[in-house]
Amino acid sequence: MHDFDGACKQFREAFLDSMDFITQSGTPRWWSAAQLIAAAVDALGGAHLPPNRETSGATFQAFVKKRFPPDYKPYAAHLYKILRCGLLHAGRVDKFGRSANDATLGSIYLTHRDIKPVIGPKQTLTISVPHLRKALAAAFHDFRASPTAEERTNFPLRFEIVLASPWEDQVAVDSSGVATLASASPSGSGTAFPTRMKSSQPQVLLEPTLT
């Protein structure tokens, strides 16, 4: 791939379009959308890093402070330590992820009302998932329009690991759906495991039940 615009298109499909799908159905899945938002910001925060470097709280918060609308910049620590770490590590958004040095951070409450973030007593933050989705879209637009040289170079490389595995053409799937690998290692690849498997068998897509 090695193409910044192509990587951005695939990122949009993987994250933003998926959020729209699960929130515009008859039964919106706001909790799932919040998890996707947290993962998306994590990925974008590390866009400038080489593929072998991990993202961190510092890269997440720096992206929020640089690219997100002003309403969210003061709450970068809340978004990382409570929303991101809470949702992605423990499926909760109370005080998970706080350390002794984070005593000033309160909990987060999620709402589906389309409102700006509101800070309340004891630094408790109310976050609107629809509003946060729009803030992420604005941040992504800014990222796509004005990437740094490192982001333009490394973002496609980081995404290629997930979306263009060198293994996939060597994976065979039999009629019962069992996948086997044709050889121990593809030529010239340092990837340890396949990241995507291509199958000629019919794919079953699970869609949310509309009510």
N, C-alpha and C positions, 0 to 999 in steps of 0.2 A: 504494500500500500504506500507507505512513506509519503502520504499526501495529507497536508493539514486540513484542507477543506473536506476531503473525503472522510477523514477521521471525525471531524465535527459533525458531518451528516450522520455517520453511524452512531455517534454519541447521542445526538438528538433522538434518533429512532429508539435507542436502547433505554434512554432515561425520560426525556420530556414527553415523547409520544406515548410511552408506556404509562406515565402518570396520567395523561389525558384519558387513556383508555379505561383505567381503573377508577377514575373519579367522575367520568361522564356516563357511566352505566347507570342502570336503574337503582343499584345499591352501591353508592360510592364507597370506596375503600380508602378512607383518609389516612388510616394508620399505615397502610402499605405505601401510600404516596409519600408520607413523611420519611419512611425508611429509604425509599428511592432518592429523595431529595438529599438526605444525609450522605448516602453513598456517592451521589453525583458531585456534591461539593468536595468530598474527599478526593475523588478522581481528578477534578479540575484543579484542586489545590496542588496536586503533584505533577501537573502537566509539564512543568519546566524541568523535572528531574529525569535523569537517564532511566531506562527501563529496569535496571537492577537496584534502584533506590526506592525505599519505602516512603509512603506519605506519613505525616505526623500531625500532631496537634498544631504545631507551628505553621505547617503549610496550609492546613485547613483554615485557620484563623487569619492568616495573611491574605488568602484569597477572598474571604468575606470582607475584610477591611479594604481591600483594593478594588474589588469588582462589584460588590453588592450595593444596592441603593442605600442612602444615608440612614434610613430608619433601622437598618440591621447592623451597621458597623459597630455601635457600642456593645452589641450583644454577641460578639464573635466567640467569647469564652463560653457563654451559655449554650450557643449552638453546637460547639464542639464537645464540651465536657459533659453536658447533660443530654442534649438532643441526639447528637451523633453517637457518642459512646453508649448512652443509655439504650437507644433503639437498636443499634447494631450489635451490641454485646449482650444485652440483657432483656431487650424487648420492653423497656420501661423508660419513663422520662422524669423520674423524681430526682433524687440526689445522687444517682449512680454516676461514678466518674469523678466525684469531688475528692480532693485531697485535703490535708489539713490546711494547706495554703489557700484553699478556695472557699473559706468560710463565708465570704460575702455573697456567694452564688446561691440562689434559692432554687426552687423546682421550676419545671416548665409545665404549663397546661396547654394542650392542643385543642383548637376549636375549628369547626368548618365554616364559621362566619368569616366573611371577607373583610378583615380589619387589619390595621397596622399592629405591630407588636406593642404590647402594653406591659409596662413594668409596675408591679404592685408591691404590697407590704413584704418585707423580708426578701427583697430582690426576686420575688416570684414573677416569672415572665409568661405572659399569655401569647401564644403563637398561633396565627391563622394558617392552616395548611394551604388553602387556596392562595392567600397573599404571599406566602413563602414560595409557592410554585412560580408566581409571577416575578418575584424577586430573583429567583434562580434563573428564569428565562432572560431577564434583563442582564444579569451578570454573565450568562453564557454569550449573549449577543455582544457584550463589550469585549469578552475574551476572544471571540471569533473575529471581531473587527480590528482589534489591536493587540495581537499576541506579541510577546517578547520573542527574541531570536531563539532562546532556549525552548520556549513553548512551541514555536512553529516546528522546531526540529524534533523534539522529544515526544510531544503528544501523539503523533502518528505511530511512533515506535512503541510506546506504552500500550496503545490500543491494539496494535497489530498482534501482540502476544495473546490477547483474548479473542480477537475476531479472525485471525488468519494463521491458524496453527500449521506448522510444517508437517504435522503428523497426519492430518485428516485424510489425505489421499491413500494412506497406507492402512486405514481402518476398514475392515470388512464386517458387515452386519448380516447375519444369517436370517432365515425366515422366522425364527423365534425371537429375533431382536437382540441376540447375543453378539457383542462386538469383540473382535480379535484384532491384534496388531500384527501386521505382516512381517516386521523386522524389529530388531532391538533398538535401532536408532536411525533416524533419517539422516542422509548425508549432509554434513555441514551444519547440523543443528545442535544447539546446546540445550534445547528444551527437554525437560525430564518427562513430562506427561502430556498427552493430548489435551487441548483445551476446547476442541469442538469436534464432533463426529458427524460425518456426512453419511446419510443412509438413503438407499433407494426404496426403502420400505415406506408405506404411508405413514404420515405423521399425525398424531392425535393431539389436537390443541384443546386445552381445558379453558373454557371461558366462564366468567362469572354468571351465575343464575340471575336473570333479570326478574324483578318483582314489580 
